[in-house]
Amino acid sequence: MRISNDTILLLSSFFLWISCQCAETPEPVQTQVLWSQADSSHNNYRIPALVVSTKQTLLAFAEGREGGDSGDIDILLRRSTDQGRSWDEQQVVWDDGPNTCGNPCPVVDQTSGRIFLFMTWNLGSDSEDAIIRKQSQNTRIPYFCYSDDDGLSWSEPVSLGESCKVPDWGWYATGLGVGIQLQAEPYKNRLIIPCNNSYTVEQESEAVKGAYGYGAHVLLSDDGGQSWRMSEPISPKVNESQVVELADGRLMMNMRSYQGKACRAVSYSRDGGESWSEPEPAPQLVESVCQGSIIRLDGHVDRPLLFSNPAVPFGRTHMTIRCSFDEAKSWSNSKLVYAGPSAYSCLAALSDGRIGLFFEVGEDHPYEKMVFVSLAPEDLYQPGVLLGDHLP
C-alpha cells in the first residue's frame, strides 16, 4: 500500500505532538529551610556558603551562633545528595567551646575531589571592635580543614596565621562565600580563596573605623592545597569579597564597599590573583553595605555571570539575582527573589543545570531563616517575584 505525502505529514505532526506532550516539564522553584531561629541547637544562624562536590553533592555551611558576630560560634554543615530536594541532618564541623569559629568559605579541587573549608578563629571573649582596634587578648586567625569523603568527615583545622596573615592586620575574614579553581592557562587548577582584613591606615582618607581601614586579598595554592600564600592587598574601603574568572583569563574581585557610592566595588588581576588593580565602583550593582555572591553559570549555553545581593541603597531587603552576558560590563537582566528582609547569600551552579541560592531571609528581619532555593535558569527571565510574598 502506498502512503500519500499528506498521510506522512499528518503522522509526523502527530508524533511530534506526542513527543511534546511527553516532554519533561521543567521543575518548579523549590525551597527548603535549612536553618531557622526555631531550631534548638543554637540561638541563631548566619553566613551562608554553598558548593557542589565532584560527586554532585551539595554542601551548605553556616555559622551556629549563641549571640552576635562574636562569642560562641560553631561551623555547621548540611548535605544533599539529590540536588537539594532533601538534606541530611546537621553536622558540626568545628566547635571550639566558647570561642569563635566562623566565616565558612569552601572550595572544591576538581582534580582530586578534596573539599577545602577555610574558616577564621578568635577568642570568644574578644569582640570584633576590640580585634580591629588591637585592644583584644588575641587576634583573628585564618584556618582550614578538608574532607576526602564528600563532606562526611573533616580533618583537624590547621592554622595559617604565620604564613597567610600580616602582623598588622587585626580583623580577618575568609570569604564570605566560596573560593574558586582557575580553568585557564597558565594558572589552570590554581585554588583561590577570597579574604579580607583590617589594617592600620597611613592616610586618614583610608580609614573606616578610627585609625583602621578595610581591605581584601586572596590566598593561593598551586599544589592542590598543600601550601598557601597571600596575594598583594586590595585597598582602601573594601571587604567581604568574592572572585570570578573572566573569559579573557583575568580575575575579578567583587567586594563590599565603604566608599559611599551605594554599590559594590570591583578589582581585577591579570596574573592569576597575585596582584590587583585599585578598587573601583560597580554602579549597576546597587547595595547599602552588605555581602554578595558572584558565580559563572557554566552549564548554560551563554555561560553568563550571576550576582546576588539585597539590591537596595539602604537597609537589607529585596534579594535579587542579576545576569551579565558580557563578562560584567553590564548587568542586563534582574530577577527579584524576595522583596522582604534579606541579607547574605551564596549562589551555586548545580550539576542538574539548575541554580542554587542559599540566603538569609525573614518576614520581620533578615536573620530569621536560612533558605535554599533551586530554580531553572529560565526562571530568571519570567515576570513576577520568584518567591512571592510568603516564605516557606
C-alpha positions in Angstrom: 0.0 0.0 0.0 1.3 3.4 -1.0 1.2 6.1 1.7 0.5 9.6 0.4 2.6 12.6 1.3 -0.3 14.1 3.2 -0.6 11.0 5.3 3.1 11.1 6.1 2.9 14.8 7.1 -0.1 14.0 9.3 1.7 11.2 11.0 4.8 13.3 11.5 2.7 16.0 13.1 1.0 13.5 15.4 4.3 12.0 16.6 5.8 15.5 17.2 2.7 16.4 19.2 3.1 13.2 21.3 6.7 13.9 21.9 5.9 17.4 23.1 3.2 16.0 25.5 5.7 13.5 26.9 8.5 16.0 27.2 9.6 16.6 30.8 8.0 19.7 32.3 10.7 21.9 34.0 10.7 21.5 37.8 9.1 24.5 39.6 11.1 26.6 42.0 12.0 24.5 45.1 12.6 25.9 48.6 14.0 24.3 51.7 14.5 25.9 55.1 18.0 24.6 56.2 18.2 26.6 59.5 15.7 28.6 61.4 15.6 30.5 64.7 13.0 27.9 65.7 15.8 25.3 65.7 17.2 24.3 69.0 20.9 23.6 68.5 21.9 27.3 68.5 20.2 30.6 69.2 20.6 31.9 65.7 22.2 31.0 62.3 24.0 33.1 59.8 26.7 33.3 57.0 25.7 31.0 54.1 28.2 29.1 51.9 27.2 26.6 49.2 29.3 24.3 47.0 28.8 21.3 44.8 31.3 18.4 45.2 32.7 16.3 42.4 30.2 13.6 43.3 27.4 16.2 42.8 26.7 16.5 46.5 25.5 19.9 47.7 27.2 21.2 50.9 25.6 24.1 52.7 27.6 25.7 55.5 26.5 28.2 58.1 27.5 29.6 61.5 25.6 28.4 64.5 25.7 31.4 67.0 24.8 31.9 70.6 25.0 35.7 70.2 26.0 38.1 67.5 29.2 38.4 65.4 31.4 37.3 68.4 31.3 34.9 71.2 30.5 31.2 70.9 30.1 30.4 67.2 30.4 26.9 65.5 30.7 25.9 61.9 27.7 23.8 60.7 27.0 21.7 57.6 24.1 20.1 55.9 24.5 17.8 52.8 22.2 16.9 50.0 22.7 14.1 47.5 19.6 14.8 45.4 20.2 18.3 44.2 18.7 20.0 47.2 15.3 18.2 47.3 16.2 16.7 50.7 19.0 17.3 53.2 20.9 15.3 55.8 20.8 16.2 59.5 23.1 19.0 60.6 26.7 18.1 61.5 29.2 20.3 63.4 32.4 20.8 61.5 34.2 22.9 64.1 33.3 23.7 67.7 35.9 25.2 70.0 33.9 25.6 73.1 33.1 29.3 73.9 35.4 30.6 71.1 34.5 31.9 67.6 34.8 29.5 64.7 33.4 31.4 61.7 33.3 32.6 58.1 33.0 29.2 56.3 34.5 29.5 52.8 34.7 26.2 50.9 36.3 25.4 47.6 36.4 22.0 45.7 39.5 20.8 44.0 38.1 19.3 40.7 41.3 17.3 40.1 41.4 15.4 43.5 37.8 15.8 44.7 39.1 17.2 48.0 36.8 19.8 49.6 38.7 22.5 51.4 36.9 24.6 54.1 38.5 27.9 55.1 37.5 29.5 58.4 38.6 32.0 61.0 39.1 31.7 64.7 39.3 34.1 67.7 38.7 34.0 71.4 35.0 34.2 72.1 35.8 36.9 74.8 37.2 39.2 72.1 34.8 41.4 70.2 35.2 42.4 66.5 35.7 46.0 67.5 38.4 45.1 70.0 40.2 43.0 67.5 40.1 45.7 64.9 41.4 48.3 67.4 44.0 45.9 68.7 42.7 46.0 72.2 41.8 42.3 72.3 43.6 39.5 74.2 44.3 37.7 70.9 43.8 38.3 67.2 41.8 36.7 64.4 43.4 33.8 62.7 42.7 32.0 59.3 42.4 28.2 59.5 41.5 25.5 57.0 40.4 21.8 57.1 39.4 19.4 54.3 37.3 16.4 53.5 38.2 13.4 51.3 34.8 11.6 51.7 32.4 14.1 50.2 31.9 16.1 53.4 31.0 13.2 55.7 34.1 13.8 57.9 36.7 16.6 58.2 40.4 16.9 59.1 41.5 18.8 62.2 41.7 22.6 61.5 45.2 23.9 60.7 46.3 27.5 61.4 47.6 29.7 58.6 48.3 32.5 61.0 52.1 32.6 60.3 52.0 32.2 56.5 48.8 33.9 55.5 48.4 36.9 57.8 50.3 40.2 58.1 51.1 41.0 61.7 49.5 44.5 61.4 46.1 43.0 60.5 43.6 42.8 63.3 40.3 41.5 61.9 40.4 38.7 59.3 37.6 37.0 57.4 37.6 34.3 54.8 35.1 34.9 52.0 32.3 35.5 52.8 31.1 32.8 50.4 33.2 30.4 48.3 36.6 30.0 46.6 37.2 29.0 43.0 39.6 26.9 41.0 41.0 28.5 37.9 40.4 27.0 34.5 42.5 29.0 32.0 46.2 28.6 31.4 48.8 29.5 32.6 47.2 29.3 36.1 44.9 26.3 35.4 43.9 24.4 38.6 45.2 27.2 40.9 42.9 27.4 44.0 41.8 30.9 45.1 40.2 31.8 48.4 38.9 35.4 48.7 39.6 37.1 52.1 39.5 40.4 53.8 41.2 42.2 56.8 41.5 45.3 58.8 44.8 47.3 58.8 46.4 50.4 60.2 45.9 53.3 57.8 48.6 55.7 56.8 46.2 58.3 55.4 43.0 59.4 57.1 41.1 59.1 53.8 41.5 55.3 54.0 40.0 55.0 57.5 36.7 53.2 58.1 36.9 52.7 61.9 39.2 55.1 63.8 42.8 54.7 62.6 41.9 51.4 60.8 40.8 50.6 57.3 39.4 47.6 55.5 41.0 45.7 52.6 40.8 42.5 50.7 43.2 39.9 49.3 43.2 36.2 48.2 45.0 33.1 49.3 46.5 31.0 46.5 47.7 27.4 46.1 49.4 25.8 43.1 50.0 22.4 44.6 46.5 21.2 45.3 46.2 22.9 48.7 49.4 21.5 50.2 50.7 25.1 50.7 49.0 28.5 50.7 50.3 32.1 50.2 48.9 35.6 50.2 48.3 37.9 47.2 49.1 41.6 47.3 46.3 43.5 49.2 43.4 45.4 47.7 42.5 48.7 49.5 41.0 51.0 50.6 37.5 50.7 52.0 36.6 47.2 50.8 36.0 43.8 52.3 33.7 40.7 52.2 34.9 39.7 48.8 34.1 37.1 46.1 36.1 36.3 43.0 35.2 35.1 39.5 37.4 34.1 36.4 36.6 36.1 33.3 36.6 34.7 29.7 39.9 36.6 28.9 41.7 34.9 31.9 41.5 37.9 34.2 40.1 37.6 37.7 37.5 40.0 39.0 37.1 40.5 42.8 33.6 41.7 43.7 33.6 43.4 47.2 31.5 45.1 49.8 32.3 48.8 49.6 32.6 51.6 52.2 33.2 54.3 49.5 29.8 55.9 50.0 28.6 55.1 46.5 25.7 52.7 47.5 27.1 50.0 45.3 29.7 47.2 45.1 33.3 47.7 44.2 35.5 45.6 41.9 39.2 45.0 41.3 41.0 43.0 38.6 44.0 40.7 38.4 46.0 39.8 35.2 48.4 37.4 37.0 46.1 34.8 38.5 45.4 36.7 41.7 48.9 37.6 42.7 48.3 41.4 42.3 45.2 43.5 41.9 44.1 46.9 40.4 42.8 49.7 42.5 39.2 49.1 43.6 36.5 50.9 41.5 32.8 51.3 42.0 30.3 49.0 40.2 27.3 51.3 40.0 24.9 48.8 38.4 25.3 46.5 41.5 23.4 48.7 43.9 23.9 47.8 47.6 23.9 49.5 51.0 26.8 47.9 52.9 26.3 44.1 52.8 27.6 40.9 51.3 27.1 39.5 47.8 27.7 36.4 45.7 29.0 36.0 42.1 29.5 32.9 40.0 29.7 31.8 36.4 26.8 29.5 35.1 29.0 27.1 33.1 26.2 24.8 32.3 24.2 27.5 30.4 24.9 27.9 26.7 25.8 31.6 27.2 27.9 31.0 30.3 26.5 34.2 32.0 27.8 35.6 35.3 25.2 35.6 38.1 25.3 38.0 41.0 23.0 38.0 44.1 22.6 40.6 46.9 20.0 42.7 48.7 19.8 45.2 45.8 18.8 48.4 47.7 20.8 51.5 48.6 19.6 51.5 52.2 18.9 48.6 54.5 18.8 44.8 53.7 15.8 43.9 51.6 15.0 42.8 48.0 17.2 39.8 47.4 17.9 39.9 43.7 19.8 37.8 41.1 21.4 39.8 38.2 22.7 38.3 35.0 25.6 39.5 32.8 26.2 38.2 29.3 29.2 40.4 28.5 31.7 39.5 31.3 30.3 42.0 33.8 30.5 45.0 31.5 26.7 45.3 32.1 24.1 43.5 34.1 21.2 43.4 31.7 18.8 41.1 33.5 17.5 41.3 37.0 15.2 38.9 38.9 13.7 39.8 42.3 13.8 36.8 44.5 12.1 38.1 47.6 11.1 41.7 48.4 11.2 41.4 52.2 14.1 41.4 54.7 17.2 39.6 53.3 20.9 39.8 53.7 23.8 37.5 52.9 23.6 34.9 50.1 25.6 32.3 48.1 25.0 31.1 44.6 26.0 27.7 43.1 25.6 26.1 39.7 24.0 22.8 40.3 25.0 19.7 38.4 21.5 19.2 37.1 21.7 22.5 35.3 19.7 24.5 37.8 20.8 27.4 40.0 21.1 27.1 43.8 20.7 30.2 46.0 21.3 29.9 49.7 20.4 33.1 51.6 19.4 34.8 54.9 15.8 35.9 54.9 12.8 36.6 57.1 9.5 38.4 57.4 10.3 40.8 60.2 14.1 40.8 60.0 16.6 39.1 57.6 18.1 36.6 60.0 15.1 34.5 60.8 15.8 31.7 58.4 18.5 30.4 56.1 16.7 29.2 52.9 17.9 27.1 50.0 16.2 27.8 46.6 16.6 25.8 43.4 15.5 27.3 40.2 15.8 26.8 36.4 17.9 29.4 34.5 14.7 30.2 32.6 13.0 31.3 35.8 15.3 34.4 35.9 13.5 35.7 32.8 9.9 35.2 33.9 7.8 38.1 35.2 6.9 38.4 38.9 8.8 37.8 42.2 10.4 34.4 42.4 9.2 33.6 45.9 6.2 35.9 46.1 5.2 37.4 49.5 5.4 34.3 51.7 8.4 32.3 52.8 8.4 28.5 53.4 
